[in-house]
Amino acid sequence: MMNQIRSMAIGATLSLIQPASAELPMLEQPWLGYFAVAQERNFQFLFSSKGGFNLMVLDHQGAPIQQSIGLQFLGLETLPDGSIKELPMALDTFESSDPPTAKLKKTVFRFKLTDQATGQAIGQPTMEGTIEIISGTVLANARIIDKGASDKNPIQPVIRTIFTAFYVNENIHKESWDRKQVKEFEKRIGADSVTLKHLDEKRVKLVCVDKTDPKSKEVNGGGSSLAEVEISFYQKRKIELLAAPNSSLTLCNAGPAPLHHGFWFQWSADAAKDPDGKAKLALRIQ
């Protein structure tokens, strides 16, 4: 089963990372290609030697569910005109002082952020990320430890939890279906939902077959402290994301579009309330 999980996760990891990277030390077989692995009852957390992060949800028999959940670390720079510029991870600067491990409990890593316009990491900020596995929960943190030459504009560390499109085959053929086939498909996935608990305690349940506009105040409000993902694709496993105090979650997609086409959550901390960058994102699979 390990080889099956490994092959699935490598494909998912490569789709989320840039081609050039400085590889971390890697484990031996059956985890060749990975720097750190955590094997839990309901999931496996896989940290590739090239800087990819993936959660593999396990079904109730312990087998991997084919589609992984990706984590992505990056920075958002606020420019003087108020616009936001994404600063992704420069993978050729990736490093960690920790040894590779197949029993991941905690690891700390660092990397430069990249200016996408120039493709350069020289002079760019350095971000530090932390991953911990505690009692079946993944805890993740990101903070800027060196502003580099970019010390004029505020830079917000963010962690994205990425759910790529579900039911890919159905969506490919859906346009050729008649109305009855479409209704049958929508009925089959009608219980799929994402529930958000806003910071003001208001709860919003979003049905995945409906179009969702992340820019709508009703969807994200002022941010959320909790998100619950319940999708039949994951065989009744509930996936929870929790933002620690002084941080929040925002639901994003390429919408307005149905959530089963894919979406992601963006976690970030409130710099004013969390100046030392100690707030964390927690992920649980139940």
N, C-alpha and C positions, 0 to 999 in steps of 0.2 A: 504493500500500500504506500510505503514511503516513496518509492520510485514514481508511482502515479501522481502523488501530491507534488513531488519535486518537478516533474515535467509540466504539470498544469501551471504551477506558480512561476516557473521561469518564463513561460510565454506571457503571463500577465505582467510580470515585472518588466520585461523588455519593452512592453507597450507603453510604460509610464516613464521611462527614463530616456535621457539623451544618449546618443551613440558613443561619445567620448567620455572616458572616466578613468580615474586612478583607482585600481582595485584594492580593496582591503584583503587581508589574509583570508583564506577560505578553509572551510571544513573538508574533511575527507569524505568518501562515499559512506552513506548514501546521500550526503548533503553537499556534494561537490558543487561549488558555485555560490554557496551561502557563507556569510560571515557569522550569523547568529540565528538560532532557531529555538522557539519555545513550543513545546507540545503540551497542550492542555486538553481537558475533557471534551470541550465543545469546539475548539478551533486550534489552528496552528498559526503562529506568527513567524513570518519568514523575512529575514533581513539579508538581502543579497550582497555579495562582495562588491557589487557595482553601485550600491546605494539605493536599491529598490526596497520598498516596504509593502508587504502584503499580508492580509488576514485570509486564511483559508477556513471557511466554516465547514464543520464536520456534521454529517447527518447523524441520526440516532443510532446507526450501526457503526459509527466511527469512520465512515468513508468520506473523502473530500467531495464537497459540492463544487462543481467544475469552475464556477466563476468566482474569482477572488475579489476582495475589497482592498483597494489601494490607499496608501497614505503618502502624502506629498508635503514636503516642507519648503516654504518659500517666504519671501518678504514682499510687502507692499509699501512702496514709497509714495508719499503724498507730495506732489509738486506744488510750486507757488501758486499756480492757477487753480488748484483744488483737484486736479485730475490725479488718477492713481496709476502708477507704473509697477508692473509685476517684475520682481527680481527672483528668478528661479535659482535652484541649486546649481553651482558649478561643480560637476561631478569629478573633474580632474583635480579638484582641491580637497576631496573627501578624505577624512582621516579619523582614526580613533586610537586611543592608547590601550583599549581593552583587547584581550585575546579572543579569538574566535571561540564560539561555544554552541553546543547542541542543547544546552540547558539554560537558556537565557533567563536571567532574573533582572539584570539592569545593565544598560550600556549607554555610554555617552560618546557623541561623535560631533565633529565640526566640519564646516565647509564654507567656502566663499559664496556670496551671491553674485549672479551674473547680470550685467547690463545687456538686455536683449538687443538694444540698438547697435551696440558695438561688439557684442559677444565676448567682452573682456571681463575678467574677474580681478585684474590688478587694481588695487586701491578700493575695491568694493568691500562692503561690510562682511564680517564673519559671523555666522550663526552657529549656535550650539544647540544640538537636539539631544533629548534623553528619552529612552524607552525603558519602562519597567513592566514586569509581569508580576502581579500580586493577587493571589487568590482568584485566579481565572479572569483577572481584569488587566487590560492593557492601559498603562498610563503613559501619556506622551506630553512632552514639554518642548518649547522652542523659545530661544531668547538671543538677542544680539549681544555679543561679547566684545566686539570691536567694530566701531562705526567706520573705520577706514577713512577715506577721503570724503565720503558722503555724510558729512556731519551737519549739513545745513537743513536738510529735509527730514521730517520724521519717517521712520521705517518701522512698520508693524510686522512682527513675526506671525505667520499663520500656518496652520496645519489643515490640510484638506483630506477628508475621508471620501473616497471616490467609489460610487456605485455605477458601473458602466451599464449599458442597456441590457434589460432582461428580455427574454422571449425573442431573441434575434431572428430565428427562422420565421416565426409568425409575422413579425414586422416586415420582413422582406417580401412575403407573399400577400400581405394584408390588402394591398391595393387591388389585387385581382379577385378578392373575395366578394361574394354578394352580401346583401344586408344581413341575411340570416347567419352566415359564417362570422361576420364581424360581431354580431350580438352574442353569439355563442362564446367567442373568445373573450369578450368583455365581461360576460357573466362568469367565466371560469376564473378570471383574475380580479373579480369585483371586490374581493375581500382584502386585496393588497392595499396597504396604506402606510403613510408616514404621519406620526402624531408628534406635534411640537408642544412643549410647555414653555411659554414665553417668560421672560424675566418678571413680568407683572402677574405671573401665575395663571394667565389665561391659557387654555388648552385648545389647540386647533388640529383637527384630523383631516388629512388630505388623502383623497382616494386616488390611487395611481392611474386609473383609466381616465381621469378628468384632466383637462389642461390646467397647469399650475403656473402662475406668474410670480416669480420670486421677488419682483419689484413691488408687489402688492403689499400694503401695510398689514392687511389681514393675514398674509402668509407669515412674514417674518417679524412684524411689529418692531420692537426695539432690540430684537435678538432673543434667543432661547437658551434655557439652562439644560434642557433635556430633549432628546429626539429618540423616538422609538420607530424602528423600521420592521414591519411585518409583511413579508412578501412570500407567497407560496413557493417561489423558486428556491427559497432556503428551507423548505420542508418544515414549516412551523417553528423555526428558530427565530426568536426575537432578538434583534440587534439594537442595543442601546448605546447612545452617545451622551455623555454628561460633561457639562462645562463646570469646572470648579468655580467657587466664588471669585469675583473680579474678572471673569471671562465669560464668553458667550459663543453661541453657535448661530450660523446663518445658513439657511437652505438655498442652494443655487442650482440652476439648470440652464439649458440653452433656450429656454422658453420665451413666451408661454408654450408649454408642451406637456404631454402626459409624463408623469414621473417614471413610468416603466421604460421610457426612452433613455433613461440615465439621469443621474443627478449627483451632487456632492454637497457635503457640509463643510463650511469654513469656520474653523475655530480660531479665536484670537483673544488676547487678554486686554484689559483696560490699562493702558500704560500709566495713567494717573493713579489708579488704585493698586496696581501691581508693578511698582517701579523696579523691583528686583527680578521680575520674570519668573515667579514661582508657581503661578497658576498652571493647571494641567487639564488636559483632555483625557477622559476615561472612556474606554470602549468595552462593552460586555456582550457576550453571546449567551443567550439562555435557551 
